[in-house]
Amino acid sequence: MSLVSVVRGLSAKDARGLGVSLGLTAAVAAVGSAASVSTREDYQELSRPSWSPPGWVFGPAWTALYAMMGTAAWRVWRGGPEGRKEPLAWYGVQLALNALWSPLFFGARKRGAALADIGALWLAINRTGMLFWRRDRTAGALLVPYLAWVSFASALNFDIWRRNR
């Protein structure tokens, strides 16, 4: 089943809601991309662990994760107004923490501050995921790869911070 066929089957309201949700996550992605696009050389010059992925992996990984995140938030939103305020508020918190990480790590080169941010992000994703799961199991499941990736990124951030202090 393609995304186009899924969208064609949606009501106009649901299609707009999905578009808004994906657009919001795309805006967060743009912040991260803008902060990291000119720092490719800086990243290559850092002392990194052998298990650090090549730079080209991050773009496709984050693209898939943002699509899943936006879809998950939309599923929570479309479930109706009753009980969606707290899960979507936590979603906003984790989006803000996510948007902050790249400017800290790449733009400001504050690897320790980025490590603190990604720790808070990990906690916020956990809370968001639990709340999403209670409301819509598919929405909660869609955040599992995001949590796994941020877990990996946290370990990578820690190791890079430790090596480059």
DSSP file with accessible surface (Angstrom, degrees, kcal/mol):
  #  RESIDUE AA STRUCTURE BP1 BP2  ACC     N-H-->O    O-->H-N    N-H-->O    O-->H-N    TCO  KAPPA ALPHA  PHI   PSI    X-CA   Y-CA   Z-CA
    1    1 A M              0   0  204      0, 0.0     2,-0.2     0, 0.0     3,-0.0   0.000 360.0 360.0 360.0 125.7    0.0    0.0    0.0
    2    2 A S     >  -     0   0   67      1,-0.1     4,-1.9     4,-0.0     5,-0.1  -0.501 360.0-115.4 -89.2 161.7    1.5    3.3   -1.1
    3    3 A L  H  > S+     0   0  114      1,-0.2     4,-2.8     2,-0.2     5,-0.2   0.887 116.5  57.3 -61.3 -37.9    1.3    6.6    0.8
    4    4 A V  H  > S+     0   0   81      1,-0.2     4,-2.6     2,-0.2    -1,-0.2   0.928 106.7  47.5 -61.1 -43.6   -0.7    8.0   -2.2
    5    5 A S  H  > S+     0   0   50      2,-0.2     4,-1.1     1,-0.2    -1,-0.2   0.877 111.9  50.6 -67.6 -34.4   -3.3    5.3   -1.8
    6    6 A V  H >< S+     0   0   56     -4,-1.9     3,-0.6     2,-0.2     4,-0.3   0.948 112.1  46.4 -65.2 -47.0   -3.6    5.9    1.9
    7    7 A V  H >< S+     0   0   57     -4,-2.8     3,-1.7     1,-0.2    -2,-0.2   0.902 106.9  58.2 -64.8 -37.8   -4.0    9.6    1.5
    8    8 A R  H 3< S+     0   0  206     -4,-2.6    -1,-0.2     1,-0.3    -2,-0.2   0.825 103.7  54.0 -61.4 -29.0   -6.6    9.1   -1.3
    9    9 A G  T << S+     0   0   70     -4,-1.1    -1,-0.3    -3,-0.6     2,-0.2   0.486  92.7  96.6 -84.7  -0.6   -8.7    7.1    1.2
   10   10 A L  S <  S-     0   0   34     -3,-1.7     2,-0.0    -4,-0.3    -3,-0.0  -0.569  78.6-111.5 -90.2 153.0   -8.7    9.9    3.8
   11   11 A S     >  -     0   0   62     -2,-0.2     4,-2.8     1,-0.1     5,-0.2  -0.321  36.8-106.2 -67.9 163.3  -11.4   12.5    4.4
   12   12 A A  H  > S+     0   0   67      1,-0.2     4,-2.5     2,-0.2     5,-0.2   0.907 122.4  51.8 -59.7 -40.4  -10.4   16.1    3.6
   13   13 A K  H  > S+     0   0  129      1,-0.2     4,-2.5     2,-0.2    -1,-0.2   0.930 111.8  45.5 -63.3 -45.7  -10.1   16.9    7.3
   14   14 A D  H  > S+     0   0   37      2,-0.2     4,-2.8     1,-0.2     5,-0.2   0.898 111.9  51.8 -65.6 -39.7   -7.8   13.9    7.9
   15   15 A A  H  X S+     0   0   32     -4,-2.8     4,-2.4     2,-0.2    -2,-0.2   0.920 111.7  46.8 -63.5 -42.0   -5.7   14.7    4.9
   16   16 A R  H  X S+     0   0  159     -4,-2.5     4,-2.6    -5,-0.2    -2,-0.2   0.916 112.2  50.8 -63.6 -43.8   -5.3   18.2    6.1
   17   17 A G  H  X S+     0   0   11     -4,-2.5     4,-2.5     2,-0.2    -2,-0.2   0.913 110.8  48.0 -61.1 -42.9   -4.4   17.0    9.6
   18   18 A L  H  X S+     0   0    8     -4,-2.8     4,-2.9     2,-0.2     5,-0.3   0.924 111.6  51.1 -64.2 -41.3   -1.8   14.6    8.2
   19   19 A G  H  X S+     0   0   43     -4,-2.4     4,-2.5    -5,-0.2    -2,-0.2   0.913 111.1  47.3 -61.9 -42.2   -0.4   17.4    6.1
   20   20 A V  H  X S+     0   0  107     -4,-2.6     4,-2.6     2,-0.2    -1,-0.2   0.932 113.4  48.4 -64.8 -44.6   -0.1   19.7    9.1
   21   21 A S  H  X S+     0   0   14     -4,-2.5     4,-2.0     2,-0.2    -2,-0.2   0.934 115.0  43.8 -63.4 -45.6    1.5   17.0   11.3
   22   22 A L  H  X S+     0   0   49     -4,-2.9     4,-2.3     1,-0.2    -1,-0.2   0.888 112.9  53.5 -67.5 -35.7    4.0   16.1    8.6
   23   23 A G  H  X S+     0   0   41     -4,-2.5     4,-2.1    -5,-0.3    -2,-0.2   0.897 107.2  51.1 -64.8 -40.2    4.7   19.7    7.9
   24   24 A L  H  X S+     0   0   94     -4,-2.6     4,-1.7     2,-0.2    -2,-0.2   0.936 112.3  45.3 -63.0 -45.4    5.4   20.5   11.5
   25   25 A T  H  X S+     0   0    3     -4,-2.0     4,-2.4     1,-0.2    -1,-0.2   0.873 110.4  55.3 -68.0 -33.1    7.9   17.6   11.8
   26   26 A A  H  X S+     0   0   54     -4,-2.3     4,-2.4     2,-0.2    -1,-0.2   0.875 104.1  54.6 -65.4 -35.0    9.4   18.7    8.5
   27   27 A A  H  X S+     0   0   54     -4,-2.1     4,-1.7     2,-0.2    -1,-0.2   0.911 108.6  47.9 -63.8 -40.8    9.9   22.2   10.0
   28   28 A V  H  X S+     0   0   14     -4,-1.7     4,-2.0     1,-0.2    -2,-0.2   0.921 110.5  52.2 -64.8 -41.2   11.8   20.6   12.9
   29   29 A A  H  X S+     0   0   26     -4,-2.4     4,-2.8     1,-0.2    -2,-0.2   0.892 105.7  55.2 -61.0 -38.8   13.9   18.6   10.4
   30   30 A A  H  X S+     0   0   56     -4,-2.4     4,-2.8     2,-0.2    -1,-0.2   0.880 104.7  53.2 -63.7 -37.4   14.7   21.8    8.5
   31   31 A V  H  X S+     0   0   66     -4,-1.7     4,-1.9     2,-0.2    -1,-0.2   0.950 112.7  44.0 -61.5 -48.0   16.1   23.3   11.7
   32   32 A G  H  X S+     0   0    6     -4,-2.0     4,-1.3     1,-0.2    -2,-0.2   0.913 114.5  49.4 -63.8 -41.7   18.4   20.3   12.2
   33   33 A S  H  X S+     0   0   69     -4,-2.8     4,-2.0     1,-0.2     3,-0.4   0.924 109.8  50.7 -64.6 -43.4   19.4   20.2    8.6
   34   34 A A  H  < S+     0   0   69     -4,-2.8     4,-0.5     1,-0.2    -1,-0.2   0.880 111.1  49.5 -63.1 -35.4   20.2   23.9    8.5
   35   35 A A  H  < S+     0   0   20     -4,-1.9    -1,-0.2    -5,-0.2    -2,-0.2   0.757 120.4  34.8 -75.8 -22.7   22.4   23.6   11.6
   36   36 A S  H >< S+     0   0   36     -4,-1.3     3,-1.5    -3,-0.4    -2,-0.2   0.600  92.2  86.4-109.5 -10.0   24.3   20.6   10.3
   37   37 A V  G >< S+     0   0   87     -4,-2.0     3,-0.6     1,-0.3    -2,-0.1   0.863  95.7  40.7 -65.0 -35.4   24.6   21.3    6.5
   38   38 A S  G 3  S+     0   0   91     -4,-0.5    -1,-0.3     1,-0.2     3,-0.2   0.306 103.4  71.1 -95.5  12.2   27.8   23.4    6.7
   39   39 A T  G <>  +     0   0   10     -3,-1.5     4,-2.5     1,-0.1     5,-0.2   0.212  55.5 113.4-114.1  15.6   29.5   21.3    9.3
   40   40 A R  H <> S+     0   0  162     -3,-0.6     4,-2.0     1,-0.2    -1,-0.1   0.896  81.8  47.2 -54.6 -44.4   30.3   18.2    7.3
   41   41 A E  H  > S+     0   0  124      2,-0.2     4,-1.8     1,-0.2    -1,-0.2   0.907 109.8  53.7 -65.6 -40.4   34.1   18.9    7.6
   42   42 A D  H  > S+     0   0   21      1,-0.2     4,-0.9     2,-0.2    -2,-0.2   0.931 109.3  48.1 -59.5 -44.5   33.8   19.5   11.3
   43   43 A Y  H >< S+     0   0   16     -4,-2.5     3,-0.8     1,-0.2    -1,-0.2   0.910 110.4  51.8 -64.0 -41.0   32.1   16.2   11.9
   44   44 A Q  H 3< S+     0   0   95     -4,-2.0    -1,-0.2     1,-0.2    -2,-0.2   0.818 107.8  52.9 -65.6 -30.0   34.7   14.4    9.8
   45   45 A E  H 3< S+     0   0  157     -4,-1.8    -1,-0.2    -3,-0.2    -2,-0.2   0.640  88.7 101.1 -81.8 -14.6   37.5   15.9   11.8
   46   46 A L  S << S-     0   0   19     -4,-0.9     2,-0.6    -3,-0.8   118,-0.0  -0.386  84.4-110.8 -68.5 147.3   36.1   14.8   15.2
   47   47 A S        +     0   0   54    113,-0.2   116,-0.2    -2,-0.1    -1,-0.1  -0.716  51.0 177.9 -74.6 118.0   37.5   11.8   16.9
   48   48 A R        -     0   0   62     -2,-0.6   108,-0.0    -4,-0.1   112,-0.0  -0.904  31.1-100.0-124.8 156.1   34.7    9.3   16.5
   49   49 A P    >   -     0   0    5      0, 0.0     3,-1.9     0, 0.0    -1,-0.0  -0.280  35.8-110.7 -70.6 160.2   34.3    5.7   17.5
   50   50 A S  T 3  S+     0   0  125      1,-0.3    -2,-0.0     0, 0.0     0, 0.0   0.768 117.3  59.8 -62.1 -24.4   34.7    2.9   14.9
   51   51 A W  T 3  S+     0   0  113      2,-0.1    -1,-0.3   105,-0.0   105,-0.1   0.382  75.4 120.5 -88.9   7.6   31.0    2.2   15.1
   52   52 A S    <   -     0   0   18     -3,-1.9     3,-0.1     1,-0.1    -4,-0.1  -0.540  65.2-125.8 -71.4 127.2   30.1    5.7   14.0
   53   53 A P        -     0   0   19      0, 0.0    -1,-0.1     0, 0.0     5,-0.1  -0.339  30.3 -93.1 -71.9 157.3   28.0    5.6   10.8
   54   54 A P    >   -     0   0   62      0, 0.0     3,-1.8     0, 0.0     4,-0.5  -0.342  39.6-108.8 -65.1 153.6   29.1    7.6    7.8
   55   55 A G  G >> S+     0   0   30      1,-0.3     3,-1.1     2,-0.2     4,-0.6   0.802 113.2  66.5 -55.8 -32.9   27.5   11.0    7.5
   56   56 A W  G 34 S+     0   0  191      1,-0.2    -1,-0.3     2,-0.2     3,-0.2   0.722  89.7  67.6 -66.9 -17.1   25.3   10.1    4.6
   57   57 A V  G <> S+     0   0   36     -3,-1.8     4,-2.1     1,-0.2    -1,-0.2   0.847  88.4  65.7 -69.9 -31.8   23.3    7.7    6.8
   58   58 A F  H <> S+     0   0   46     -3,-1.1     4,-2.8    -4,-0.5     5,-0.3   0.879  95.1  54.3 -65.0 -41.5   21.8   10.4    8.9
   59   59 A G  H  X S+     0   0   44     -4,-0.6     4,-2.4    -3,-0.2    -1,-0.2   0.966 113.2  39.7 -59.4 -55.9   19.7   12.1    6.2
   60   60 A P  H  > S+     0   0   80      0, 0.0     4,-2.1     0, 0.0     5,-0.2   0.899 116.4  52.2 -62.5 -38.3   17.8    9.0    5.1
   61   61 A A  H  X S+     0   0   23     -4,-2.1     4,-2.4     1,-0.2    -2,-0.2   0.957 112.9  43.3 -62.5 -48.9   17.4    7.7    8.7
   62   62 A W  H  X S+     0   0   56     -4,-2.8     4,-3.1    -5,-0.2     5,-0.3   0.871 109.4  57.7 -67.0 -34.3   16.0   11.0    9.9
   63   63 A T  H  X S+     0   0  100     -4,-2.4     4,-1.9    -5,-0.3    -1,-0.2   0.953 110.7  43.0 -59.9 -47.2   13.7   11.4    6.9
   64   64 A A  H  X S+     0   0   53     -4,-2.1     4,-2.2     2,-0.2    -2,-0.2   0.920 115.0  50.1 -64.3 -42.6   12.1    8.0    7.7
   65   65 A L  H  X S+     0   0   10     -4,-2.4     4,-2.8     1,-0.2    -2,-0.2   0.919 109.5  49.9 -64.4 -43.0   11.9    8.8   11.4
   66   66 A Y  H  X S+     0   0   22     -4,-3.1     4,-2.7     1,-0.2     5,-0.2   0.890 109.3  52.3 -64.1 -37.8   10.3   12.2   10.9
   67   67 A A  H  X S+     0   0   47     -4,-1.9     4,-2.1    -5,-0.3    -1,-0.2   0.928 112.4  45.4 -63.2 -42.2    7.7   10.6    8.6
   68   68 A M  H  X S+     0   0   52     -4,-2.2     4,-2.6     2,-0.2    -2,-0.2   0.912 113.1  50.8 -67.3 -40.3    6.8    8.0   11.2
   69   69 A M  H  X S+     0   0    0     -4,-2.8     4,-2.6     2,-0.2     5,-0.2   0.937 111.5  46.8 -61.8 -48.7    6.7   10.7   14.0
   70   70 A G  H  X S+     0   0    0     -4,-2.7     4,-2.2     1,-0.2    -1,-0.2   0.895 113.1  49.3 -62.0 -39.3    4.4   13.0   12.0
   71   71 A T  H  X S+     0   0   41     -4,-2.1     4,-2.4    -5,-0.2    -1,-0.2   0.912 110.4  50.9 -66.6 -40.6    2.1   10.0   11.2
   72   72 A A  H  X S+     0   0    0     -4,-2.6     4,-2.0     2,-0.2    -2,-0.2   0.935 110.7  47.9 -62.5 -46.4    2.1    9.0   14.8
   73   73 A A  H  X S+     0   0    4     -4,-2.6     4,-2.6     1,-0.2    -1,-0.2   0.909 110.7  52.3 -62.3 -40.5    1.1   12.5   16.0
   74   74 A W  H  X S+     0   0   12     -4,-2.2     4,-3.1     1,-0.2    -1,-0.2   0.919 106.5  53.3 -61.7 -40.9   -1.6   12.7   13.4
   75   75 A R  H  X S+     0   0   56     -4,-2.4     4,-0.7     1,-0.2    -1,-0.2   0.895 110.7  46.9 -62.4 -39.0   -3.1    9.3   14.5
   76   76 A V  H >< S+     0   0    0     -4,-2.0     3,-0.7     2,-0.2    -1,-0.2   0.927 113.8  48.6 -67.1 -43.8   -3.2   10.7   18.1
   77   77 A W  H >< S+     0   0   67     -4,-2.6     3,-1.4     1,-0.2    -2,-0.2   0.928 108.6  52.2 -61.4 -45.4   -4.8   13.9   16.9
   78   78 A R  H 3< S+     0   0   98     -4,-3.1    -1,-0.2     1,-0.3    -2,-0.2   0.648  88.1  81.9 -74.5  -8.5   -7.4   12.2   14.7
   79   79 A G  T << S-     0   0   57     -4,-0.7    -1,-0.3    -3,-0.7     3,-0.1   0.479 110.8 -95.9 -71.7  -0.9   -8.6   10.1   17.6
   80   80 A G    <   -     0   0   20     -3,-1.4    -1,-0.2     1,-0.1     4,-0.1  -0.148  36.6 -76.6 103.6 162.9  -10.7   13.0   18.7
   81   81 A P  S >  S+     0   0  102      0, 0.0     3,-1.4     0, 0.0     2,-0.5   0.768  95.6 100.9 -70.9 -25.7  -10.2   15.8   21.3
   82   82 A E  T 3  S-     0   0  172      1,-0.3    -3,-0.0    -3,-0.1     0, 0.0  -0.462 102.9  -8.7 -66.2 112.6  -10.8   13.7   24.4
   83   83 A G  T 3  S+     0   0   51     -2,-0.5    -1,-0.3     1,-0.1    52,-0.0   0.557 103.3 105.5  83.3  10.0   -7.5   12.8   25.9
   84   84 A R    <>  +     0   0   60     -3,-1.4     4,-2.2     2,-0.1     5,-0.3   0.635  57.3  80.9 -96.5 -11.6   -5.1   14.1   23.2
   85   85 A K  H  > S+     0   0  182     -4,-0.5     4,-2.2     1,-0.2     5,-0.2   0.941  94.3  43.0 -61.6 -52.1   -3.9   17.3   24.9
   86   86 A E  H  > S+     0   0   94      2,-0.2     4,-2.5     1,-0.2     5,-0.2   0.946 115.1  47.8 -64.3 -48.3   -1.2   15.7   27.1
   87   87 A P  H  > S+     0   0    7      0, 0.0     4,-2.0     0, 0.0    -1,-0.2   0.929 115.4  45.4 -59.5 -40.9    0.2   13.3   24.5
   88   88 A L  H  X S+     0   0   46     -4,-2.2     4,-2.2     2,-0.2    -2,-0.2   0.840 109.7  55.2 -73.4 -29.0    0.4   16.1   21.9
   89   89 A A  H  X S+     0   0   56     -4,-2.2     4,-2.1    -5,-0.3    -1,-0.2   0.933 110.0  46.4 -65.1 -43.9    1.9   18.5   24.4
   90   90 A W  H  X S+     0   0   86     -4,-2.5     4,-2.7     2,-0.2     5,-0.2   0.871 108.3  56.5 -65.4 -34.9    4.7   15.9   25.1
   91   91 A Y  H  X S+     0   0    7     -4,-2.0     4,-2.3    -5,-0.2    -1,-0.2   0.931 107.2  49.3 -60.4 -42.8    5.1   15.5   21.4
   92   92 A G  H  X S+     0   0   34     -4,-2.2     4,-2.4     2,-0.2    -2,-0.2   0.898 109.1  52.6 -63.0 -39.7    5.7   19.2   21.2
   93   93 A V  H  X S+     0   0   66     -4,-2.1     4,-2.5     1,-0.2     5,-0.2   0.950 111.1  45.4 -61.0 -48.3    8.3   19.0   24.0
   94   94 A Q  H  X S+     0   0    2     -4,-2.7     4,-2.4     1,-0.2    -1,-0.2   0.872 110.8  54.1 -68.5 -32.3   10.2   16.3   22.3
   95   95 A L  H  X S+     0   0    8     -4,-2.3     4,-2.8    -5,-0.2    -1,-0.2   0.926 109.3  48.6 -63.1 -42.5   10.1   18.2   18.9
   96   96 A A  H  X S+     0   0   63     -4,-2.4     4,-1.6     2,-0.2    -2,-0.2   0.926 113.0  46.5 -63.6 -43.9   11.5   21.3   20.6
   97   97 A L  H  X S+     0   0   36     -4,-2.5     4,-1.3     1,-0.2    -1,-0.2   0.893 112.5  51.3 -64.9 -38.3   14.3   19.2   22.2
   98   98 A N  H  X S+     0   0    8     -4,-2.4     4,-0.8     1,-0.2     3,-0.5   0.931 109.1  50.3 -62.5 -45.8   14.9   17.5   18.9
   99   99 A A  H  < S+     0   0   18     -4,-2.8    -1,-0.2     1,-0.2    -2,-0.2   0.811 109.2  53.3 -63.8 -29.6   15.2   20.9   17.1
  100  100 A L  H  X S+     0   0   83     -4,-1.6     4,-1.8    -5,-0.2    -1,-0.2   0.788  93.4  72.1 -76.4 -28.0   17.7   22.1   19.7
  101  101 A W  H  X S+     0   0   44     -4,-1.3     4,-3.2    -3,-0.5     5,-0.3   0.928  94.8  47.6 -61.0 -52.0   20.1   19.3   19.4
  102  102 A S  H  X>S+     0   0   17     -4,-0.8     4,-2.8     1,-0.2     5,-1.4   0.918 111.0  50.3 -61.1 -44.6   21.7   20.0   16.0
  103  103 A P  I  4>S+     0   0   45      0, 0.0     5,-3.3     0, 0.0     6,-0.3   0.891 116.1  44.3 -60.9 -34.3   22.3   23.7   16.7
  104  104 A L  I  <5S+     0   0   35     -4,-1.8     6,-3.0     3,-0.2    -2,-0.2   0.957 121.7  36.1 -69.9 -52.1   24.0   22.7   19.9
  105  105 A F  I  <5S+     0   0    4     -4,-3.2    -3,-0.2     4,-0.2     6,-0.1   0.935 136.2  16.8 -69.6 -49.2   26.1   19.8   18.6
  106  106 A F  I  <5S+     0   0   26     -4,-2.8    -2,-0.1    -5,-0.3    -4,-0.1   0.919 129.6  40.5 -92.6 -53.5   26.9   21.2   15.1
  107  107 A G  I   <S+     0   0   53     -5,-1.4    -3,-0.2     1,-0.2    -2,-0.1   0.970 131.5  22.6 -65.3 -56.1   26.3   25.0   15.2
  108  108 A A  S   <S-     0   0   53     -5,-3.3    -1,-0.2    -6,-0.2    -4,-0.2   0.593  94.0-135.8 -87.6 -13.1   27.6   25.9   18.6
  109  109 A R        +     0   0  147     -6,-0.3     2,-1.1     1,-0.2    -4,-0.2   0.839  53.3 147.4  57.4  36.0   29.9   22.8   18.9
  110  110 A K     >  +     0   0  124     -6,-3.0     4,-2.5    -7,-0.2    -1,-0.2  -0.706  16.3 170.4-100.1  78.7   28.7   22.4   22.5
  111  111 A R  H  > S+     0   0   24     -2,-1.1     4,-2.0     1,-0.2    -1,-0.2   0.862  75.1  51.5 -64.0 -35.3   28.8   18.6   22.6
  112  112 A G  H  > S+     0   0   30      2,-0.2     4,-2.1     1,-0.2    -1,-0.2   0.918 111.3  46.7 -67.8 -42.9   28.2   18.5   26.4
  113  113 A A  H  > S+     0   0   46      2,-0.2     4,-2.5     1,-0.2    -2,-0.2   0.896 111.7  52.2 -64.7 -38.9   25.1   20.7   26.1
  114  114 A A  H  X S+     0   0    0     -4,-2.5     4,-2.9     2,-0.2    -2,-0.2   0.889 107.0  53.6 -63.7 -36.2   23.9   18.5   23.2
  115  115 A L  H  X S+     0   0   41     -4,-2.0     4,-1.9     2,-0.2    -2,-0.2   0.921 109.4  47.3 -64.5 -42.5   24.4   15.4   25.4
  116  116 A A  H  X S+     0   0   72     -4,-2.1     4,-2.2     2,-0.2    -2,-0.2   0.925 113.2  50.0 -63.2 -42.1   22.2   16.9   28.1
  117  117 A D  H  X S+     0   0   11     -4,-2.5     4,-2.8     1,-0.2    -2,-0.2   0.929 109.8  48.8 -62.6 -45.3   19.6   17.9   25.5
  118  118 A I  H  X S+     0   0    6     -4,-2.9     4,-2.5     2,-0.2    -1,-0.2   0.839 108.5  55.0 -69.7 -28.3   19.6   14.4   23.9
  119  119 A G  H  X S+     0   0   32     -4,-1.9     4,-1.9     2,-0.2    -1,-0.2   0.938 111.3  43.9 -65.1 -44.7   19.2   12.9   27.4
  120  120 A A  H  X S+     0   0   41     -4,-2.2     4,-2.5     1,-0.2    -2,-0.2   0.896 112.4  53.9 -65.1 -38.0   16.1   15.0   28.0
  121  121 A L  H  X S+     0   0    4     -4,-2.8     4,-2.9     2,-0.2     5,-0.2   0.925 105.8  52.6 -60.9 -44.3   15.0   14.2   24.4
  122  122 A W  H  X S+     0   0   90     -4,-2.5     4,-2.1     1,-0.2    -1,-0.2   0.922 111.1  46.7 -59.0 -44.9   15.2   10.5   25.2
  123  123 A L  H  X S+     0   0  113     -4,-1.9     4,-2.3     1,-0.2    -1,-0.2   0.912 112.6  49.7 -63.6 -42.3   13.1   10.9   28.3
  124  124 A A  H  X S+     0   0    4     -4,-2.5     4,-2.8     1,-0.2    -2,-0.2   0.882 109.2  51.5 -66.3 -37.5   10.5   13.0   26.4
  125  125 A I  H  X S+     0   0    3     -4,-2.9     4,-3.2     2,-0.2     5,-0.2   0.914 109.2  51.7 -64.6 -42.2   10.3   10.4   23.6
  126  126 A N  H  X S+     0   0   47     -4,-2.1     4,-2.4    -5,-0.2    -2,-0.2   0.943 112.8  44.2 -57.8 -48.7    9.7    7.7   26.2
  127  127 A R  H  X S+     0   0   68     -4,-2.3     4,-2.4     2,-0.2     5,-0.2   0.931 115.2  48.4 -63.3 -45.1    6.9    9.7   27.8
  128  128 A T  H  X S+     0   0    1     -4,-2.8     4,-3.0     1,-0.2     5,-0.2   0.929 111.2  50.9 -59.5 -46.1    5.4   10.6   24.4
  129  129 A G  H  X S+     0   0   16     -4,-3.2     4,-2.7     1,-0.2    -1,-0.2   0.901 109.9  49.1 -60.7 -41.7    5.6    7.0   23.3
  130  130 A M  H  X S+     0   0   93     -4,-2.4     4,-2.0    -5,-0.2    -1,-0.2   0.928 114.2  45.5 -63.7 -44.5    3.8    5.7   26.4
  131  131 A L  H  X S+     0   0   11     -4,-2.4     4,-1.2     2,-0.2    -2,-0.2   0.895 114.0  48.6 -66.8 -40.4    1.0    8.3   26.0
  132  132 A F  H  X S+     0   0    0     -4,-3.0     4,-3.4    -5,-0.2     8,-0.5   0.924 109.3  53.7 -62.7 -44.5    0.7    7.6   22.3
  133  133 A W  H  < S+     0   0  115     -4,-2.7    -2,-0.2     1,-0.2    -1,-0.2   0.900 106.3  52.2 -58.2 -42.8    0.6    3.9   23.0
  134  134 A R  H  < S+     0   0  173     -4,-2.0    -1,-0.2     1,-0.2    -2,-0.2   0.829 118.7  36.6 -63.0 -32.1   -2.3    4.3   25.5
  135  135 A R  H  < S+     0   0   66     -4,-1.2     2,-0.3    -3,-0.4    -2,-0.2   0.841 138.9   1.1 -89.3 -38.8   -4.3    6.3   22.9
  136  136 A D     X  -     0   0   30     -4,-3.4     4,-2.2    -5,-0.2    -1,-0.3  -0.842  59.1-154.1-156.3 109.4   -3.4    4.4   19.7
  137  137 A R  H  > S+     0   0  168     -2,-0.3     4,-2.7     1,-0.2     5,-0.2   0.852  97.7  53.6 -61.1 -34.8   -1.1    1.4   19.7
  138  138 A T  H  > S+     0   0   71      2,-0.2     4,-2.3     1,-0.2    -1,-0.2   0.927 107.8  51.2 -64.8 -41.9    0.0    2.0   16.1
  139  139 A A  H  > S+     0   0    0     -7,-0.2     4,-0.7     2,-0.2    -2,-0.2   0.927 111.9  47.1 -60.6 -43.9    1.0    5.6   17.0
  140  140 A G  H >< S+     0   0    5     -4,-2.2     3,-1.1    -8,-0.5     4,-0.4   0.925 111.3  51.0 -63.0 -42.9    3.0    4.3   19.9
  141  141 A A  H >< S+     0   0   47     -4,-2.7     3,-1.3     1,-0.3    -1,-0.2   0.848 100.8  63.2 -64.6 -33.2    4.7    1.7   17.8
  142  142 A L  H 3< S+     0   0   38     -4,-2.3     4,-0.4     1,-0.3    -1,-0.3   0.731 100.5  53.9 -65.1 -19.7    5.6    4.3   15.2
  143  143 A L  T <X S+     0   0    5     -3,-1.1     4,-2.4    -4,-0.7    -1,-0.3   0.593  85.5  84.9 -89.8  -9.5    7.8    6.0   17.8
  144  144 A V  H <> S+     0   0   94     -3,-1.3     4,-2.6    -4,-0.4     5,-0.2   0.930  89.7  47.7 -61.7 -46.6    9.8    2.9   18.7
  145  145 A P  H  > S+     0   0   53      0, 0.0     4,-2.8     0, 0.0    -1,-0.2   0.897 111.1  53.3 -61.9 -34.3   12.4    3.3   15.8
  146  146 A Y  H  > S+     0   0    2     -4,-0.4     4,-2.7     2,-0.2     5,-0.2   0.938 109.7  47.1 -62.4 -47.0   12.8    6.9   16.8
  147  147 A L  H  X S+     0   0   38     -4,-2.4     4,-2.3     1,-0.2    -1,-0.2   0.916 112.5  50.3 -62.4 -41.8   13.6    5.9   20.4
  148  148 A A  H  X S+     0   0   58     -4,-2.6     4,-2.2     2,-0.2    -2,-0.2   0.931 112.0  47.1 -62.4 -44.5   16.0    3.3   19.2
  149  149 A W  H  X S+     0   0   46     -4,-2.8     4,-3.2     1,-0.2    -2,-0.2   0.917 112.4  48.8 -64.6 -42.4   17.8    5.8   16.9
  150  150 A V  H  X S+     0   0    1     -4,-2.7     4,-2.4     2,-0.2    -1,-0.2   0.859 108.5  55.0 -68.9 -30.5   18.0    8.4   19.6
  151  151 A S  H  X S+     0   0   47     -4,-2.3     4,-1.9    -5,-0.2    -1,-0.2   0.950 112.1  43.0 -62.5 -47.4   19.3    5.8   22.0
  152  152 A F  H  X S+     0   0   68     -4,-2.2     4,-2.5     1,-0.2    -2,-0.2   0.937 114.0  50.8 -61.9 -46.4   22.1    5.0   19.5
  153  153 A A  H  X S+     0   0   13     -4,-3.2     4,-3.1     1,-0.2    -1,-0.2   0.851 106.8  55.4 -63.0 -32.8   22.7    8.7   18.9
  154  154 A S  H  X S+     0   0   22     -4,-2.4     4,-2.7     2,-0.2    -1,-0.2   0.927 108.9  46.3 -64.7 -45.3   22.9    9.3   22.6
  155  155 A A  H  X S+     0   0   49     -4,-1.9     4,-2.5     2,-0.2    -2,-0.2   0.910 114.6  48.0 -63.4 -40.9   25.7    6.8   22.9
  156  156 A L  H  X S+     0   0   10     -4,-2.5     4,-2.7     2,-0.2     5,-0.3   0.930 111.2  50.0 -65.3 -45.4   27.4    8.3   19.9
  157  157 A N  H  X S+     0   0    2     -4,-3.1     4,-2.8     1,-0.2     5,-0.2   0.927 111.5  49.7 -57.8 -45.4   27.1   11.8   21.3
  158  158 A F  H  X S+     0   0   95     -4,-2.7     4,-2.8     1,-0.2    -2,-0.2   0.939 112.1  46.6 -59.9 -47.7   28.5   10.7   24.6
  159  159 A D  H  X S+     0   0   21     -4,-2.5     4,-2.4     1,-0.2    -2,-0.2   0.914 113.8  47.5 -65.6 -40.8   31.5    9.0   22.9
  160  160 A I  H  X S+     0   0    2     -4,-2.7     4,-1.7     2,-0.2    -1,-0.2   0.930 112.8  49.4 -65.6 -42.6   32.2   12.0   20.7
  161  161 A W  H  < S+     0   0   68     -4,-2.8     4,-0.4    -5,-0.3     3,-0.3   0.943 112.2  48.7 -59.0 -46.8   31.9   14.4   23.7
  162  162 A R  H >< S+     0   0  111     -4,-2.8     3,-0.6     1,-0.2    -2,-0.2   0.908 115.0  44.1 -62.6 -41.3   34.3   12.1   25.7
  163  163 A R  H 3< S+     0   0   99     -4,-2.4    -1,-0.2     1,-0.2    -2,-0.2   0.740 118.5  41.9 -75.2 -25.7   36.9   11.9   22.9
  164  164 A N  T 3<        0   0   55     -4,-1.7    -1,-0.2    -3,-0.3    -2,-0.2   0.116 360.0 360.0-116.6  21.9   36.8   15.6   21.9
  165  165 A R    <         0   0  199     -3,-0.6    -3,-0.0    -4,-0.4    -4,-0.0  -0.287 360.0 360.0 -71.0 360.0   36.7   17.5   25.2
